[in-house]
Amino acid sequence: MSRKLHLLIIDPQNDFCDLPAAYCAVDPVRGEVRAPALPVPGAHADMLRLARLINYGRDGLSDISITLDTHHRYDIAHPTFWQRADGGAVTPFTQISAAAVRAGEFQPRQSVALERVLHYLDQLEATGRYQLMVWPLHCEIGSWGHNVHEDVRQAYAQWEDAQQRVVHKLSKGSNPWTEHYSAVMAEVPDADDPDTALNTAFIARLAQADGIYVAGEAGSHCVKATVEHIVAHIGADKVARLALITDCMSPVSGFETAYQDFLQAMQAHGVRLLTAEQAQAELVANA
């Protein structure tokens, strides 16, 4: 292996994949077929291409890292955290601003959380990156939806067996008081929780590679946020080592424009855009 090539897979989890019925488990308690909580259109096909890339290119890979979106039910970005002015439920895909909370349109169900919530929303909006989005409960710790897409899991397991190495796994999102799209840093780091701060150790790990291939879900959110933070902190001389595998990621519905803008912005920074076939050819040549 002549070059150190690192594959970074963002959140390749069941809850983000538009899985066919054969991939969905049956809940043994309720007897219902489990369905992905936040399926991204095209994600299942993305993961099949990614698994093929790993299977055929694994001898050229020196490292694989996987990020795992990891949440509690009680979370500032989940519906049960919030209520409307009349006590009614807040539905998924509702955006909540600090101004709307101050106006009484939305309130945390625990009134004692109001001051902390407003402080968070003010800080979040000041960054100019996102406004709070209420998502469906997803990637709950211990749930089927938190698990990795099975084809990808089997592919990286074979890499572990062949290389006698461990896939590096990073958990993000378990702090219920801040959104954590990026694998590198929460949107608003919690001073009392070092896991939400800038992950300099992981950035240093990536910086050791000659090439970093990025895939995963969703291209409009967690991939976007992670890569933006990596580009900002890895060092200008190393940005060109990054490559986005564009047919192994897809945007959340309604965020297609933000995704395309992200790809164009990263390309302008010197990040390469590749297909899985192109990336696979580079890995095979590196074996």
C-alpha positions, 0 to 999 in steps of 0.5 A, spaced: 500 500 500 503 506 497 499 511 500 495 512 506 487 512 504 482 514 509 475 512 508 470 517 512 463 514 512 458 519 515 452 516 519 450 510 514 445 508 519 438 505 518 434 510 520 437 515 514 436 510 509 430 509 504 430 501 505 426 496 502 422 491 506 427 486 506 431 490 510 426 492 515 426 488 522 420 486 525 418 489 532 418 483 536 414 486 542 408 490 537 409 485 531 410 491 526 415 492 521 420 497 523 421 503 518 426 508 518 425 514 522 428 519 517 429 516 510 433 520 505 431 518 498 436 515 494 440 513 501 439 505 500 442 505 493 448 510 496 450 505 501 450 499 496 455 503 492 459 504 498 459 497 500 461 495 493 467 500 493 469 497 500 469 490 498 473 491 491 477 497 494 479 494 501 486 492 500 487 500 498 484 503 504 489 504 510 483 506 515 476 507 515 472 511 520 464 511 521 460 516 525 454 514 528 448 519 530 446 517 537 440 520 540 436 520 547 429 520 546 429 527 550 433 532 545 432 539 544 431 537 536 425 532 538 418 533 538 417 531 545 421 536 547 417 542 545 409 544 545 405 550 542 402 555 545 396 552 546 399 545 549 399 542 542 404 537 539 410 540 535 410 536 529 417 534 525 420 538 520 418 544 524 423 550 525 423 554 531 427 560 532 429 564 538 424 570 536 418 565 536 420 562 543 420 569 546 413 570 542 410 564 546 409 560 539 413 555 542 415 553 549 419 547 552 415 542 555 419 543 562 418 550 563 425 550 567 429 549 561 426 556 557 432 560 559 437 555 557 433 554 551 433 561 549 441 562 550 442 556 546 437 558 540 441 565 540 448 562 540 445 557 534 442 563 530 449 567 531 453 562 527 449 563 521 449 556 519 442 553 522 436 554 525 433 549 530 429 544 526 425 539 530 426 532 527 423 525 528 425 521 533 431 518 530 437 514 531 435 513 538 441 509 542 440 502 542 434 502 537 434 498 530 434 505 527 441 506 530 444 500 527 449 501 520 446 499 514 447 491 513 451 491 506 456 497 509 457 493 516 458 487 512 463 490 507 467 494 513 467 487 517 471 484 511 476 489 511 477 489 519 478 481 518 483 482 512 487 488 515 486 485 522 485 493 524 479 496 527 474 501 524 474 507 528 467 509 530 465 516 533 459 517 536 455 524 536 449 527 538 448 524 545 448 531 548 440 533 548 442 540 549 445 542 542 445 539 535 450 535 533 450 535 525 458 535 524 462 529 527 467 534 528 464 539 533 457 540 535 453 546 532 453 550 539 459 546 544 457 545 551 462 548 556 460 542 560 461 537 555 468 536 552 464 531 547 461 537 544 468 541 543 472 541 536 475 534 536 482 536 534 484 528 535 480 526 530 482 532 525 489 530 526 488 523 525 485 525 518 491 529 517 495 523 517 492 521 510 494 522 503 487 522 501 480 522 505 474 519 501 467 522 504 461 518 503 454 518 507 448 521 509 445 526 509 449 530 504 445 536 506 446 536 513 451 531 517 456 530 511 455 538 509 457 540 516 462 535 518 466 536 511 465 544 512 468 543 519 474 539 517 476 544 511 476 549 516 480 546 521 485 541 517 489 546 514 489 549 508 495 545 505 491 539 506 484 540 504 486 538 497 486 531 500 479 531 501 474 527 496 467 527 496 464 521 493 457 524 490 453 518 488 454 515 495 451 521 499 444 524 498 440 530 501 434 530 505 428 532 501 427 539 500 434 541 501 437 539 494 439 546 493 443 547 499 446 540 498 448 543 491 451 549 494 455 545 498 458 541 493 460 547 489 463 551 495 467 545 497 470 544 490 472 551 490 476 550 496 479 544 492 475 538 495 475 533 489 468 530 487 468 523 485 463 517 483 464 511 487 467 508 480 472 513 480 474 512 487 474 505 487 479 505 481 484 509 485 483 504 491 485 498 487 491 502 484 493 503 491 493 496 493 
